[in-house]
Amino acid sequence: MPSSRTLALTAAVAAFALIFTSVPAKAVTISPAEVADAYSVMLNTTQAKLVGIGKENVSNFGVANSTKGSPDAPCLCLLSGSTSIKGKGAQDLISSEVLSLDGDNVTTIGQEVHWFANEKKAKKAYDLLVQKIKACEGQHTHTPESNNDTSLTITRNITNSEKKAKDGDTFLWVNSETILGDPTANFSDHSYTTFRLFGNYIQVLDLETEGNNAPALTKKQMTAADLLTDSLGDAWRGKFM
């Protein structure tokens, strides 16, 4: 039977492939020069190590565009079951992700930049995030419908708020700790996600670790994610604004 690490890694690769192969190549509206500029300021493997990504890793960079809606609307959090709280994404999306291959658990950090047509649309989408993020709070417990064992429960503890970097830039954050109540598996999934607005862009930074007995993200890791939220956003703003 495949390990949880293998299954998680397979799912992550499959999900990534689905996003970027389902978008017609002709639909991309960002120019090659802009893609090159974006690549130069997006999350890289050196920066990923600041949050605990090991020396052995896999990195992905991608550009996606949808002729309707967004290739990947930003997810603020998951509640009970498959209920998710999502925001409004842009038609153009640039992303960078680094996945650690060290250890038994799967740790990833990803940066998405939603490229809106103008500042008004970006501000409207961000205001929606501010409103919806309020639902990402409290403890949410449920039993999977497909499982007959009522002792198997999934418990998710979620908190959210707003932070301000030393230079005054503000951003939203959501911390989610999920534990599968199965004594034979002890599977857990922990994530810390930030959302930042600048100009006609919304940046989403997501740090996640999952696996059997995966420990919760440390304060040091989340602090590093906060610093990356600020520095990566500033680098993007310096390049495109």
Backbone hydrogen bonds in HBPLUS format (Angstrom, degrees):
<---DONOR---> <-ACCEPTOR-->    atom                        ^
c    i                          cat <-CA-CA->   ^        H-A-AA   ^      H-
h    n   atom  resd res      DA  || num        DHA   H-A  angle D-A-AA Bond
n    s   type  num  typ     dist DA aas  dist angle  dist       angle   num
A0007-LEU N   A0003-SER O   2.97 MM   4  6.26 165.7  1.99 155.3 159.0     1
A0008-ALA N   A0004-SER O   2.84 MM   4  5.93 159.5  1.88 144.9 150.9     2
A0009-LEU N   A0005-ARG O   2.88 MM   4  6.01 159.2  1.92 147.1 153.2     3
A0010-THR N   A0006-THR O   2.86 MM   4  6.03 160.5  1.90 149.1 154.8     4
A0011-ALA N   A0007-LEU O   2.89 MM   4  6.06 158.6  1.93 147.1 153.2     5
A0012-ALA N   A0008-ALA O   2.89 MM   4  6.07 155.7  1.94 146.4 153.1     6
A0013-VAL N   A0009-LEU O   2.99 MM   4  6.22 164.3  2.02 151.9 155.3     7
A0014-ALA N   A0010-THR O   2.90 MM   4  6.04 160.5  1.94 148.0 154.2     8
A0015-ALA N   A0011-ALA O   2.84 MM   4  5.96 159.3  1.88 148.6 154.1     9
A0016-PHE N   A0012-ALA O   3.02 MM   4  6.17 159.0  2.06 145.1 150.9    10
A0017-ALA N   A0013-VAL O   2.92 MM   4  6.12 162.7  1.95 149.4 154.3    11
A0018-LEU N   A0014-ALA O   2.92 MM   4  6.10 153.1  1.99 146.4 153.7    12
A0019-ILE N   A0015-ALA O   3.18 MM   4  6.43 158.5  2.23 148.9 152.7    13
A0020-PHE N   A0016-PHE O   3.31 MM   4  6.57 164.6  2.33 153.1 156.2    14
A0021-THR N   A0017-ALA O   2.92 MM   4  5.88 131.0  2.17 147.3 158.5    15
A0022-SER N   A0018-LEU O   3.18 MM   4  5.85 133.1  2.41 139.2 146.5    16
A0027-ALA N   A0024-PRO O   3.03 MM   3  5.48 154.3  2.10 111.8 119.7    17
A0034-GLU N   A0031-SER O   3.07 MM   3  5.20 118.6  2.47  99.6 114.3    18
A0035-VAL N   A0031-SER O   2.96 MM   4  6.30 152.8  2.03 152.8 161.2    19
A0036-ALA N   A0032-PRO O   3.00 MM   4  6.23 156.9  2.06 146.4 151.9    20
A0037-ASP N   A0033-ALA O   3.03 MM   4  6.30 154.7  2.09 143.0 149.9    21
A0038-ALA N   A0034-GLU O   2.85 MM   4  6.04 155.6  1.90 146.5 153.5    22
A0039-TYR N   A0035-VAL O   2.89 MM   4  6.12 159.2  1.93 151.4 156.7    23
A0040-SER N   A0036-ALA O   3.25 MM   4  6.46 146.1  2.37 141.0 148.7    24
A0041-VAL N   A0038-ALA O   3.08 MM   3  5.51 152.7  2.15 110.8 118.7    25
A0048-ALA N   A0044-ASN O   3.00 MM   4  6.24 151.1  2.08 148.8 158.1    26
A0049-LYS N   A0045-THR O   3.24 MM   4  6.43 137.8  2.43 140.5 148.4    27
A0050-LEU N   A0047-GLN O   3.03 MM   3  5.53 152.5  2.10 111.6 119.7    28
A0051-VAL N   A0048-ALA O   3.15 MM   3  5.81 157.0  2.21 115.7 121.2    29
A0053-ILE N   A0048-ALA O   3.40 MM   5  5.64 158.0  2.45 134.2 130.3    30
A0052-GLY N   A0049-LYS O   3.16 MM   3  5.08 164.8  2.18 103.3 107.2    31
A0101-LEU N   A0056-GLU O   2.70 MM  45  5.19 165.2  1.72 149.0 143.6    32
A0058-VAL N   A0099-LEU O   2.78 MM  41  5.12 152.8  1.86 145.9 155.3    33
A0099-LEU N   A0058-VAL O   2.73 MM  41  5.12 166.2  1.74 156.1 160.8    34
A0060-ASN N   A0097-GLU O   2.77 MM  37  5.16 154.4  1.84 151.1 158.1    35
A0097-GLU N   A0060-ASN O   2.86 MM  37  5.16 157.7  1.91 147.9 153.5    36
A0062-GLY N   A0095-SER O   2.92 MM  33  5.34 162.1  1.95 149.0 151.9    37
A0095-SER N   A0062-GLY O   2.95 MM  33  5.34 165.4  1.97 153.6 156.1    38
A0064-ALA N   A0093-LEU O   2.85 MM  29  5.19 164.9  1.88 157.2 161.4    39
A0093-LEU N   A0064-ALA O   2.88 MM  29  5.19 160.8  1.91 160.0 158.4    40
A0066-SER N   A0091-GLN O   3.00 MM  25  5.13 144.5  2.13 132.8 143.9    41
A0087-GLY N   A0074-PRO O   2.80 MM  13  5.33 164.2  1.82 160.5 166.1    42
A0076-LEU N   A0085-ILE O   2.77 MM   9  5.53 153.2  1.84 157.4 166.5    43
A0085-ILE N   A0077-CYS O   2.88 MM   8  5.45 167.5  1.89 162.4 164.3    44
A0079-LEU N   A0083-THR O   2.75 MM   4  5.40 170.6  1.76 161.3 164.7    45
A0083-THR N   A0080-SER O   3.19 MM   3  5.87 156.0  2.25 140.5 141.5    46
A0115-TRP N   A0092-ASP O   2.91 MM  23  5.20 166.1  1.93 149.3 152.4    47
A0094-ILE N   A0113-VAL O   3.12 MM  19  5.28 164.7  2.15 142.5 147.1    48
A0113-VAL N   A0094-ILE O   2.79 MM  19  5.28 156.2  1.85 159.1 166.0    49
A0096-SER N   A0111-GLN O   2.87 MM  15  5.27 150.9  1.96 150.0 158.7    50
A0111-GLN N   A0096-SER O   2.75 MM  15  5.27 164.0  1.78 161.3 167.0    51
A0098-VAL N   A0109-ILE O   2.93 MM  11  5.57 162.4  1.97 158.7 164.0    52
A0109-ILE N   A0098-VAL O   3.03 MM  11  5.57 154.0  2.10 151.9 160.2    53
A0100-SER N   A0107-THR O   2.84 MM   7  5.40 175.6  1.84 173.0 173.5    54
A0106-VAL N   A0210-GLU O   2.85 MM 104  5.34 166.9  1.87 164.1 165.6    55
A0210-GLU N   A0106-VAL O   2.89 MM 104  5.34 148.0  1.99 142.6 153.1    56
A0108-THR N   A0208-GLU O   2.82 MM 100  5.35 159.0  1.87 153.8 160.9    57
A0208-GLU N   A0108-THR O   2.88 MM 100  5.35 164.8  1.90 159.8 161.6    58
A0110-GLY N   A0206-ASP O   2.89 MM  96  5.24 153.5  1.96 142.8 151.6    59
A0206-ASP N   A0110-GLY O   2.87 MM  96  5.24 163.0  1.90 152.7 158.5    60
A0112-GLU N   A0204-VAL O   2.79 MM  92  5.02 159.5  1.83 149.9 156.6    61
A0204-VAL N   A0112-GLU O   2.78 MM  92  5.02 161.6  1.81 147.8 153.2    62
A0114-HIS N   A0202-ILE O   2.81 MM  88  5.13 168.6  1.82 156.8 154.7    63
A0202-ILE N   A0114-HIS O   3.10 MM  88  5.13 150.9  2.19 135.8 144.7    64
A0116-PHE N   A0200-ASN O   2.90 MM  84  5.28 149.4  1.99 165.1 171.3    65
A0122-ALA N   A0118-ASN O   3.22 MM   4  6.50 157.7  2.28 146.9 153.5    66
A0123-LYS N   A0119-GLU O   2.84 MM   4  5.99 162.1  1.87 152.6 157.2    67
A0124-LYS N   A0120-LYS O   3.02 MM   4  6.17 154.0  2.09 143.4 150.4    68
A0125-ALA N   A0121-LYS O   3.04 MM   4  6.23 156.4  2.09 144.3 150.2    69
A0126-TYR N   A0122-ALA O   2.90 MM   4  6.14 152.2  1.98 147.4 155.6    70
A0127-ASP N   A0123-LYS O   2.87 MM   4  6.03 156.8  1.93 147.6 153.7    71
A0128-LEU N   A0124-LYS O   3.17 MM   4  6.39 142.8  2.32 136.9 146.3    72
A0129-LEU N   A0125-ALA O   3.14 MM   4  6.52 144.4  2.27 137.8 147.1    73
A0129-LEU N   A0126-TYR O   2.98 MM   3  4.93 116.4  2.40  93.5 109.4    74
A0130-VAL N   A0126-TYR O   2.94 MM   4  6.33 156.2  2.00 153.3 159.4    75
A0131-GLN N   A0127-ASP O   3.10 MM   4  6.34 147.2  2.22 138.6 146.8    76
A0132-LYS N   A0128-LEU O   2.85 MM   4  6.07 166.5  1.87 154.2 157.7    77
A0133-ILE N   A0129-LEU O   2.88 MM   4  5.74 151.2  1.96 151.5 157.0    78
A0135-ALA N   A0132-LYS O   3.06 MM   3  5.92 163.5  2.09 124.1 127.8    79
A0136-CYS N   A0133-ILE O   2.97 MM   3  5.35 156.4  2.03 111.2 118.8    80
A0137-GLU N   A0135-ALA O   2.95 MM   2  5.56 132.5  2.18 105.1  91.0    81
A0138-GLY N   A0158-ILE O   2.92 MM  20  5.35 122.2  2.26 164.4 147.6    82
A0158-ILE N   A0138-GLY O   2.93 MM  20  5.35 164.4  1.95 146.4 151.5    83
A0140-HIS N   A0156-ARG O   2.78 MM  16  5.09 158.8  1.83 146.3 153.7    84
A0156-ARG N   A0140-HIS O   2.78 MM  16  5.09 156.1  1.84 142.7 151.0    85
A0142-HIS N   A0154-ILE O   3.06 MM  12  5.50 149.1  2.16 140.8 150.3    86
A0154-ILE N   A0142-HIS O   2.84 MM  12  5.50 163.9  1.87 161.1 166.3    87
A0147-ASN N   A0144-PRO O   3.14 MM   3  5.52 164.9  2.16 113.8 118.1    88
A0152-LEU N   A0149-ASP O   3.05 MM   3  5.77 165.8  2.08 119.1 123.7    89
A0181-GLY N   A0153-THR O   2.55 MM  28  4.94 165.0  1.57 176.1 172.1    90
A0155-THR N   A0179-ILE O   2.96 MM  24  5.36 168.1  1.98 156.5 156.9    91
A0179-ILE N   A0155-THR O   2.86 MM  24  5.36 159.5  1.90 152.7 159.4    92
A0157-ASN N   A0177-GLU O   2.87 MM  20  5.20 161.2  1.90 147.8 150.2    93
A0177-GLU N   A0157-ASN O   2.92 MM  20  5.20 158.8  1.96 146.9 154.0    94
A0159-THR N   A0175-ASN O   2.97 MM  16  5.33 156.3  2.03 150.6 158.1    95
A0175-ASN N   A0159-THR O   2.89 MM  16  5.33 163.4  1.92 148.0 153.5    96
A0161-SER N   A0173-TRP O   3.18 MM  12  5.67 150.8  2.26 146.3 151.1    97
A0173-TRP N   A0161-SER O   2.97 MM  12  5.67 151.6  2.06 158.3 155.1    98
A0163-LYS N   A0171-PHE O   2.88 MM   8  5.56 164.8  1.90 165.0 170.0    99
A0171-PHE N   A0163-LYS O   3.01 MM   8  5.56 149.9  2.10 149.5 153.4   100
A0165-ALA N   A0169-ASP O   2.73 MM   4  5.23 166.5  1.74 160.7 159.6   101
A0168-GLY N   A0165-ALA O   2.90 MM   3  5.22 161.1  1.93 114.6 119.1   102
A0172-LEU N   A0195-PHE O   2.90 MM  23  5.03 159.0  1.95 151.0 151.9   103
A0195-PHE N   A0172-LEU O   2.91 MM  23  5.03 150.4  2.00 133.5 137.9   104
A0174-VAL N   A0193-THR O   2.82 MM  19  5.25 147.5  1.92 150.1 159.3   105
A0193-THR N   A0174-VAL O   2.90 MM  19  5.25 164.9  1.92 153.5 158.1   106
A0176-SER N   A0191-SER O   2.85 MM  15  5.24 171.0  1.86 157.6 159.7   107
A0191-SER N   A0176-SER O   2.85 MM  15  5.24 163.1  1.87 152.8 158.3   108
A0178-THR N   A0189-ASP O   2.80 MM  11  4.98 154.5  1.86 145.5 152.8   109
A0189-ASP N   A0178-THR O   2.82 MM  11  4.98 156.7  1.87 140.0 146.6   110
A0180-LEU N   A0187-PHE O   2.77 MM   7  5.25 171.6  1.78 172.2 169.2   111
A0182-ASP N   A0180-LEU O   2.78 MM   2  5.69 140.0  1.94 107.6  95.5   112
A0185-ALA N   A0182-ASP O   2.95 MM   3  5.44 153.1  2.02 117.5 125.6   113
A0186-ASN N   A0182-ASP O   2.87 MM   4  5.63 155.2  1.93 160.1 168.4   114
A0213-ASN N   A0186-ASN O   2.74 MM  27  5.49 174.6  1.74 150.9 150.7   115
A0188-SER N   A0211-GLY O   3.06 MM  23  5.76 160.1  2.10 141.3 145.3   116
A0211-GLY N   A0188-SER O   3.06 MM  23  5.76 149.9  2.15 159.5 167.0   117
A0190-HIS N   A0209-THR O   2.85 MM  19  5.41 170.5  1.86 166.0 168.1   118
A0209-THR N   A0190-HIS O   2.90 MM  19  5.41 156.5  1.96 154.7 162.3   119
A0192-TYR N   A0207-LEU O   2.80 MM  15  5.21 153.2  1.87 152.3 160.3   120
A0207-LEU N   A0192-TYR O   2.90 MM  15  5.21 170.5  1.91 150.0 153.2   121
A0194-THR N   A0205-LEU O   2.84 MM  11  5.21 157.3  1.89 148.4 156.2   122
A0205-LEU N   A0194-THR O   3.04 MM  11  5.21 158.9  2.08 138.5 145.1   123
A0196-ARG N   A0203-GLN O   2.91 MM   7  5.10 157.9  1.96 146.0 152.4   124
A0203-GLN N   A0196-ARG O   2.75 MM   7  5.10 161.2  1.79 155.4 159.3   125
A0198-PHE N   A0201-TYR O   3.04 MM   3  5.47 165.5  2.07 154.0 155.9   126
A0201-TYR N   A0198-PHE O   3.00 MM   3  5.47 146.8  2.12 126.1 136.6   127
A0214-ALA N   A0211-GLY O   3.28 MM   3  5.06 154.2  2.35 119.6 112.7   128
A0222-MET N   A0218-THR O   3.05 MM   4  6.41 162.1  2.08 152.4 156.9   129
A0223-THR N   A0219-LYS O   2.86 MM   4  6.01 151.5  1.94 145.8 154.1   130
A0224-ALA N   A0220-LYS O   2.99 MM   4  6.18 153.9  2.06 143.1 150.1   131
A0225-ALA N   A0221-GLN O   2.93 MM   4  6.23 147.5  2.04 142.7 152.0   132
A0226-ASP N   A0222-MET O   2.91 MM   4  6.19 147.8  2.01 142.2 150.7   133
A0227-LEU N   A0223-THR O   3.00 MM   4  6.33 154.7  2.06 147.3 153.6   134
A0228-LEU N   A0224-ALA O   2.96 MM   4  6.23 151.7  2.04 144.9 152.8   135
A0229-THR N   A0225-ALA O   2.85 MM   4  6.06 148.6  1.95 143.4 152.5   136
A0230-ASP N   A0226-ASP O   3.13 MM   4  6.47 149.9  2.23 144.7 151.4   137
A0231-SER N   A0227-LEU O   2.84 MM   4  6.10 176.0  1.85 155.4 156.7   138
A0232-LEU N   A0228-LEU O   2.83 MM   4  5.50 161.1  1.86 141.9 148.5   139
A0233-GLY N   A0229-THR O   3.34 MM   4  5.97 148.8  2.44 121.9 130.7   140
A0234-ASP N   A0230-ASP O   2.88 MM   4  6.02 154.6  1.94 147.3 154.9   141
A0235-ALA N   A0231-SER O   2.93 MM   4  6.09 152.3  2.01 142.7 150.2   142
A0236-TRP N   A0232-LEU O   2.98 MM   4  6.21 158.3  2.02 147.7 153.2   143
A0237-ARG N   A0233-GLY O   2.90 MM   4  6.08 162.1  1.93 148.2 153.6   144
A0238-GLY N   A0234-ASP O   2.85 MM   4  6.01 150.7  1.93 144.1 152.1   145
A0239-LYS N   A0235-ALA O   3.11 MM   4  6.30 137.2  2.30 137.7 148.3   146
A0239-LYS N   A0236-TRP O   3.11 MM   3  5.15 128.2  2.39  95.5 109.2   147
A0240-PHE N   A0236-TRP O   2.91 MM   4  6.11 156.5  1.97 156.5 162.6   148
A0241-MET N   A0237-ARG O   2.84 MM   4  5.09 141.7  1.99 137.9 142.0   149
